[in-house]
Amino acid sequence: MASLVTASLATAAAVVGGLVGWTAFSSARVSRMIPRAGKIAEVEGARLHYVERGTGRPIVLIHGLGGQLHNFTHSLVSRLESDFRVIAIDRPGYGYSEYSGDGLPTLQRQARIVASFIRTLGLEKPLVVGHSLGGALALQLAQEFPDLISGLVLICPLTQPISEVPDVFKGLVIPSPVARRIVSWTLAVPIGQLRGEQTLAAVFAPETPPADFVTAGGGALGLRPSAVWSTSSEASGVGDEMAALAARYSETRTPTGILFAQQDAILDPTLHGERTAAALPDATLRLIPGGHMIPVTAPDAVAAFIRERAAV
C-alpha cells in the first residue's frame, strides 16, 4: 500500500511539474514572439507599460478584461495618431504592466494609478477611451478625478452590475486566490492553447477574428500565467464593484459618448448602453453593426466616433 501511495504521489508530482514546465516554456515563447513595445512609467506601486504615438490633444486608451494595449495598436491607433497624442496602456497585471501590491488592484485603485499616470506624463485633460471593462475603469476615473479629464468615450463598455460573467470567462471564475494561482501555472495555459480559436470566436462573435490577432493584436499575451491570473481575479471580483459605481452615475458630470455594437455577444447593449446613457447626466449613445471587438473589426467607425467626441 505504501509503495502504491508513493507511486501515485510521484506520478502526480510529475504531472504537475510537467504542466508548470510547459506553462513556463510557453510563456517565454510568447514573450519572445510579442516583446515589450513601449515605455514603462512607475506610478502608485505599479509599473505601467504604455505606447505613445502622434502629437496633439491627448487620448488615453484603456483595454478590457483579458486584453492589453495591442487591442488598440492593431488597427485603431494608426487612425488617430495623425491628429492626436495617443497613449495606449496595459492595465496593471496585463501585457507588460506590473503591480507590486497584494492581489490585483480594485477599480478604485486602478483609477488612482491611471490618474497618477496622467499627471506623470503631463497630459492636460485627456479624452479617456475605455473598451469593455476598461469602460468601467474610465467611469471610475471620471467619478474620482473629474477635473483631470475632459471626457469619456466608452466602447462596448461594462457599466452595470451583472449576475454572472459572460460564458467565455466562466471557467476563470475561481474564488480562492490560492487555487487561482495554481490553475494559472498548471491547467490554464495548455487548456487555453487547445481552446484558443473557440475563445477568440466567442469574444469576436458574430464577426471573425483577424488572422493576425494572436500576434499583432496581442492575443497570445493572454496565454501567460500572469495574464490568466489577472483575468481570473477580475472575472471573480469586479462584479462586486459595479453596483457602487453605477449608483453614482447621476453625479457623474463628465461628457460621455457610448458606442455599442448591436450584435455584441459579450455585453448587452440595452443594459450596458441604453440604461447607462439614460442614467448619466451628459451622455450620448450610438449603436453600430458588429460584435464586442469593434476597436479591431470596425476601427474606422470607432476612430470617427472618438474624433466626434473629441470635438465636443
C-alpha positions as CSV (number, residue, x, y, z in Angstrom):
1,M,0.0,0.0,0.0
2,A,2.8,2.4,0.9
3,S,4.5,1.8,-2.4
4,L,1.2,2.5,-4.2
5,V,0.8,5.8,-2.4
6,T,4.4,6.7,-3.1
7,A,4.0,5.9,-6.8
8,S,0.7,7.9,-7.0
9,L,2.3,10.9,-5.4
10,A,5.3,10.6,-7.7
11,T,3.0,10.5,-10.7
12,A,1.0,13.5,-9.5
13,A,4.2,15.4,-8.9
14,A,5.5,14.6,-12.4
15,V,2.2,15.7,-14.0
16,V,2.2,19.0,-12.0
17,G,5.9,19.5,-12.8
18,G,5.2,18.9,-16.5
19,L,2.3,21.4,-16.5
20,V,4.4,24.0,-14.8
21,G,7.3,23.4,-17.1
22,W,5.1,23.7,-20.2
23,T,3.5,26.8,-18.9
24,A,6.9,28.5,-18.3
25,F,8.1,27.4,-21.7
26,S,5.0,28.7,-23.4
27,S,5.1,32.0,-21.6
28,A,8.7,32.6,-22.5
29,R,7.9,31.8,-26.2
30,V,5.0,34.3,-26.2
31,S,7.2,37.0,-24.7
32,R,9.8,36.5,-27.4
33,M,7.1,36.5,-30.1
34,I,5.4,39.7,-28.7
35,P,8.1,41.7,-26.9
36,R,7.5,44.8,-24.9
37,A,6.5,47.5,-27.3
38,G,6.7,50.8,-25.4
39,K,7.9,52.5,-22.2
40,I,7.4,52.0,-18.5
41,A,6.0,54.6,-16.1
42,E,6.4,53.8,-12.4
43,V,3.2,55.2,-10.6
44,E,1.4,54.3,-7.4
45,G,3.0,51.0,-6.9
46,A,2.6,50.0,-10.5
47,R,4.9,49.7,-13.5
48,L,2.6,50.7,-16.4
49,H,3.7,49.7,-19.9
50,Y,2.4,52.1,-22.5
51,V,2.8,53.0,-26.2
52,E,2.6,56.6,-27.3
53,R,2.1,57.8,-30.9
54,G,1.4,61.2,-32.5
55,T,1.1,64.7,-31.2
56,G,-1.8,66.9,-30.3
57,R,-4.6,66.6,-27.8
58,P,-4.0,63.6,-25.6
59,I,-6.2,60.5,-25.8
60,V,-5.7,57.6,-23.3
61,L,-6.9,54.2,-24.4
62,I,-7.8,51.6,-21.7
63,H,-8.4,47.9,-22.6
64,G,-10.8,45.4,-21.1
65,L,-10.8,42.1,-19.3
66,G,-8.0,39.8,-20.6
67,G,-6.8,42.4,-23.0
68,Q,-3.7,44.6,-23.4
69,L,-2.7,47.6,-25.4
70,H,-2.2,45.7,-28.7
71,N,-6.0,45.5,-28.9
72,F,-5.7,49.2,-29.8
73,T,-2.5,49.3,-31.7
74,H,-3.7,46.6,-34.1
75,S,-6.0,48.9,-36.0
76,L,-7.2,51.9,-34.1
77,V,-4.1,53.9,-33.0
78,S,-3.0,54.4,-36.6
79,R,-6.3,56.1,-37.4
80,L,-5.9,58.7,-34.7
81,E,-2.2,59.4,-34.4
82,S,-2.1,61.9,-37.2
83,D,-4.1,64.4,-35.1
84,F,-3.8,63.3,-31.5
85,R,-1.3,62.3,-28.9
86,V,-2.5,58.7,-28.5
87,I,-1.4,56.7,-25.4
88,A,-2.5,53.1,-25.0
89,I,-1.7,51.4,-21.7
90,D,-1.5,47.9,-20.3
91,R,-3.6,47.9,-17.2
92,P,-1.9,46.5,-14.0
93,G,-1.3,42.8,-14.4
94,Y,-1.8,42.7,-18.1
95,G,0.6,42.8,-21.0
96,Y,3.9,44.1,-19.6
97,S,2.4,46.1,-16.7
98,E,3.1,45.0,-13.2
99,Y,1.6,45.8,-9.7
100,S,3.5,45.4,-6.5
101,G,0.6,45.3,-4.1
102,D,-1.3,42.3,-2.8
103,G,-3.6,40.8,-5.4
104,L,-4.9,42.8,-8.3
105,P,-5.9,46.4,-7.7
106,T,-9.6,47.3,-7.5
107,L,-11.2,49.7,-10.0
108,Q,-10.8,52.5,-7.4
109,R,-7.1,51.7,-7.0
110,Q,-6.7,51.4,-10.8
111,A,-8.3,54.8,-11.2
112,R,-5.7,56.3,-8.8
113,I,-3.0,54.6,-10.8
114,V,-4.3,56.0,-14.1
115,A,-4.7,59.4,-12.6
116,S,-1.1,59.4,-11.4
117,F,0.0,58.2,-14.8
118,I,-1.8,61.1,-16.4
119,R,-0.1,63.5,-14.1
120,T,3.3,61.9,-14.6
121,L,3.1,62.2,-18.3
122,G,1.8,65.8,-18.0
123,L,-1.3,65.1,-20.0
124,E,-3.6,68.1,-20.0
125,K,-7.3,66.9,-19.6
126,P,-7.1,63.9,-21.9
127,L,-10.0,62.2,-23.5
128,V,-10.2,58.8,-22.0
129,V,-11.4,55.9,-24.1
130,G,-12.3,52.6,-22.3
131,H,-13.2,49.3,-24.0
132,S,-15.3,46.7,-22.2
133,L,-14.1,46.5,-18.6
134,G,-11.9,49.5,-19.5
135,G,-15.1,51.4,-19.7
136,A,-15.9,50.7,-16.1
137,L,-12.4,51.9,-15.2
138,A,-12.9,55.1,-17.2
139,L,-16.2,55.8,-15.4
140,Q,-14.4,55.2,-12.1
141,L,-11.7,57.7,-13.1
142,A,-14.4,60.2,-14.0
143,Q,-16.0,59.8,-10.6
144,E,-12.8,60.0,-8.6
145,F,-10.9,62.6,-10.7
146,P,-13.4,64.6,-12.8
147,D,-11.2,67.6,-13.1
148,L,-8.3,65.6,-14.5
149,I,-10.0,64.6,-17.8
150,S,-12.1,66.3,-20.5
151,G,-14.4,63.5,-21.5
152,L,-15.1,59.8,-21.9
153,V,-15.6,57.5,-24.8
154,L,-16.9,54.1,-23.8
155,I,-16.7,51.3,-26.4
156,C,-18.9,48.3,-25.7
157,P,-18.4,49.0,-22.0
158,L,-19.1,47.1,-18.9
159,T,-21.2,49.6,-16.9
160,Q,-23.8,47.8,-14.8
161,P,-23.8,45.0,-12.2
162,I,-24.2,41.6,-13.7
163,S,-25.3,38.4,-12.0
164,E,-22.7,36.3,-13.8
165,V,-19.8,36.8,-16.1
166,P,-20.1,36.1,-19.9
167,D,-19.9,32.4,-20.8
168,V,-16.5,32.6,-22.3
169,F,-15.0,33.8,-19.0
170,K,-16.9,31.5,-16.6
171,G,-14.1,28.9,-16.4
172,L,-11.9,31.6,-15.0
173,V,-14.1,32.5,-12.0
174,I,-12.1,30.9,-9.2
175,P,-13.0,32.4,-5.8
176,S,-9.9,31.1,-4.0
177,P,-6.7,33.2,-4.7
178,V,-4.6,30.2,-4.0
179,A,-6.5,28.0,-6.4
180,R,-6.4,30.8,-8.9
181,R,-2.6,30.9,-8.7
182,I,-2.3,27.1,-9.0
183,V,-4.6,27.0,-12.0
184,S,-2.7,29.8,-13.7
185,W,0.5,27.9,-13.5
186,T,-0.8,24.4,-14.4
187,L,-4.0,23.9,-16.3
188,A,-5.0,27.3,-17.7
189,V,-2.3,27.7,-20.4
190,P,-2.5,24.3,-22.0
191,I,-6.3,24.4,-21.9
192,G,-6.2,27.9,-23.3
193,Q,-4.0,26.8,-26.2
194,L,-6.4,24.0,-27.0
195,R,-9.4,26.2,-26.9
196,G,-7.8,29.4,-28.3
197,E,-9.7,29.5,-31.6
198,Q,-13.0,28.8,-29.8
199,T,-12.4,31.5,-27.3
200,L,-11.5,34.2,-29.9
201,A,-14.5,33.2,-31.9
202,A,-16.8,33.8,-28.8
203,V,-15.2,37.2,-28.0
204,F,-15.4,38.4,-31.6
205,A,-18.8,36.9,-32.4
206,P,-20.6,37.3,-34.7
207,E,-17.6,38.7,-36.5
208,T,-14.4,36.7,-37.4
209,P,-11.2,37.5,-35.6
210,P,-8.4,38.8,-37.9
211,A,-5.9,36.2,-38.9
212,D,-3.1,38.1,-37.2
213,F,-4.9,38.9,-34.0
214,V,-2.9,36.4,-32.0
215,T,0.3,38.3,-32.7
216,A,-0.4,41.8,-34.0
217,G,-3.5,42.0,-31.7
218,G,-1.5,40.6,-28.7
219,G,-3.9,37.7,-28.3
220,A,-1.2,35.3,-27.3
221,L,-0.2,37.5,-24.4
222,G,-3.3,36.2,-22.6
223,L,-1.7,32.8,-22.6
224,R,0.8,33.6,-19.9
225,P,0.2,32.8,-16.2
226,S,0.3,36.5,-15.1
227,A,-2.4,37.4,-17.6
228,V,-4.5,34.3,-16.7
229,W,-4.3,35.2,-13.0
230,S,-5.2,38.8,-13.6
231,T,-8.2,37.9,-15.9
232,S,-9.4,35.3,-13.3
233,S,-9.0,37.8,-10.5
234,E,-11.1,40.4,-12.2
235,A,-13.7,37.9,-13.5
236,S,-14.0,36.7,-9.9
237,G,-14.3,40.0,-8.3
238,V,-15.2,43.0,-10.4
239,G,-18.9,42.3,-10.2
240,D,-18.8,43.3,-6.5
241,E,-17.6,46.8,-7.5
242,M,-20.1,47.6,-10.3
243,A,-23.1,48.3,-8.0
244,A,-21.3,51.1,-6.2
245,L,-20.0,52.5,-9.5
246,A,-23.5,52.5,-11.1
247,A,-25.1,54.1,-8.0
248,R,-23.1,57.3,-8.6
249,Y,-23.9,57.8,-12.3
250,S,-26.3,60.6,-11.6
251,E,-23.4,62.5,-10.1
252,T,-21.0,61.8,-13.0
253,R,-20.8,65.1,-15.0
254,T,-18.1,64.2,-17.4
255,P,-19.3,64.4,-21.1
256,T,-19.6,60.8,-22.2
257,G,-20.1,59.1,-25.6
258,I,-21.0,55.5,-25.6
259,L,-20.5,53.4,-28.8
260,F,-22.0,49.9,-28.7
261,A,-22.1,47.1,-31.2
262,Q,-25.6,45.9,-31.9
263,Q,-24.6,42.2,-32.0
264,D,-22.3,42.3,-29.0
265,A,-22.3,38.7,-27.7
266,I,-20.3,39.6,-24.5
267,L,-22.1,42.6,-23.0
268,D,-25.8,43.5,-23.6
269,P,-26.2,46.9,-25.4
270,T,-29.5,47.5,-23.7
271,L,-28.2,47.0,-20.2
272,H,-24.8,48.5,-20.5
273,G,-25.5,51.1,-23.2
274,E,-29.1,52.3,-23.1
275,R,-29.6,52.1,-19.3
276,T,-26.3,53.8,-18.6
277,A,-26.7,56.5,-21.2
278,A,-30.1,57.3,-19.5
279,A,-28.5,57.4,-16.0
280,L,-25.6,59.7,-16.9
281,P,-26.4,63.4,-17.0
282,D,-24.3,64.2,-20.1
283,A,-24.2,61.1,-22.3
284,T,-25.0,60.1,-25.8
285,L,-25.3,56.5,-27.2
286,R,-24.7,55.3,-30.7
287,L,-25.3,51.7,-32.0
288,I,-23.4,50.3,-34.9
289,P,-23.3,46.8,-36.5
290,G,-20.7,44.4,-35.1
291,G,-19.6,42.5,-32.2
292,H,-17.7,43.2,-29.0
293,M,-14.3,43.7,-30.6
294,I,-15.1,46.7,-32.8
295,P,-11.9,48.5,-31.9
296,V,-10.3,45.8,-34.0
297,T,-13.1,44.9,-36.5
298,A,-14.5,48.4,-37.1
299,P,-11.6,50.8,-36.4
300,D,-12.8,53.4,-38.9
301,A,-16.2,53.7,-37.2
302,V,-14.6,53.8,-33.7
303,A,-12.0,56.4,-34.7
304,A,-14.7,58.6,-36.3
305,F,-16.7,58.4,-33.1
306,I,-13.7,59.3,-31.0
307,R,-12.9,62.2,-33.2
308,E,-16.5,63.4,-33.0
309,R,-16.4,63.2,-29.2
310,A,-13.0,65.0,-29.1
311,A,-14.7,67.9,-30.8
312,V,-17.4,68.3,-28.1
